[in-house]
């Protein structure tokens, strides 16, 4: 999303940016609900191990910890 502002630095793009962020956020929440309903516990484990929007800071290659 920030790339759009960098690629097309216009007032219209700046004005549309907050609305687009809200729309994409709502879309992500809805898709997450659908995925949880479809995959159940497998999705819950993946969701606990994976950040939603922002990456975690740390080593690039970190060994995966098994679910207990």
C-alpha positions as CSV (number, residue, x, y, z in Angstrom):
1,X,0.0,0.0,0.0
2,X,2.8,2.4,0.8
3,X,4.3,1.6,-2.6
4,X,1.3,3.2,-4.3
5,X,2.1,6.5,-2.5
6,X,5.7,6.2,-3.6
7,X,4.9,5.3,-7.2
8,X,2.2,7.9,-7.7
9,X,2.8,10.8,-5.3
10,X,-0.4,12.7,-6.0
11,X,-3.0,14.4,-3.8
12,X,-5.7,12.1,-5.0
13,X,-3.6,9.1,-4.1
14,X,-2.9,10.6,-0.6
15,X,-6.6,11.3,-0.2
16,X,-7.6,7.7,-1.2
17,X,-5.0,6.0,1.0
18,X,-6.9,5.9,4.3
19,X,-10.0,4.5,2.7
20,X,-7.9,1.8,0.9
21,X,-6.2,0.8,4.1
22,X,-9.6,0.4,5.8
23,X,-11.0,-1.6,2.9
24,X,-8.0,-3.9,2.7
25,X,-8.1,-4.4,6.5
26,X,-11.8,-5.4,6.4
27,X,-11.1,-7.7,3.5
28,X,-8.3,-9.4,5.4
29,X,-10.5,-9.9,8.5
30,X,-13.2,-11.5,6.3
31,X,-10.8,-13.8,4.6
32,X,-9.3,-14.8,7.9
33,X,-12.8,-15.8,9.2
34,X,-13.4,-17.8,6.0
35,X,-10.0,-19.5,6.3
36,X,-10.6,-20.3,10.0
37,X,-13.9,-21.9,9.2
38,X,-12.5,-24.0,6.4
39,X,-9.2,-25.2,8.0
40,X,-10.0,-25.1,11.7
41,X,-7.2,-26.1,14.1
42,X,-4.5,-26.2,11.3
43,X,-5.3,-22.5,10.7
44,X,-5.1,-21.7,14.4
45,X,-1.6,-23.1,14.6
46,X,-0.5,-21.3,11.5
47,X,-2.0,-18.0,12.8
48,X,-0.1,-18.3,16.1
49,X,3.2,-18.8,14.3
50,X,2.8,-16.2,11.6
51,X,2.3,-12.4,12.0
52,X,-0.7,-11.0,10.2
53,X,0.5,-7.7,8.7
54,X,4.0,-6.9,9.8
55,X,7.0,-9.2,9.9
56,X,8.7,-10.1,13.2
57,X,12.2,-8.7,13.6
58,X,14.8,-11.4,14.0
59,X,16.9,-13.9,12.1
60,X,15.8,-14.6,8.6
61,X,16.1,-18.4,8.9
62,X,14.8,-19.5,12.2
63,X,14.1,-23.2,12.9
64,X,10.4,-23.9,13.3
65,X,9.3,-24.9,16.7
66,X,6.9,-27.8,16.8
67,X,3.4,-27.3,18.1
68,X,2.7,-28.8,21.5
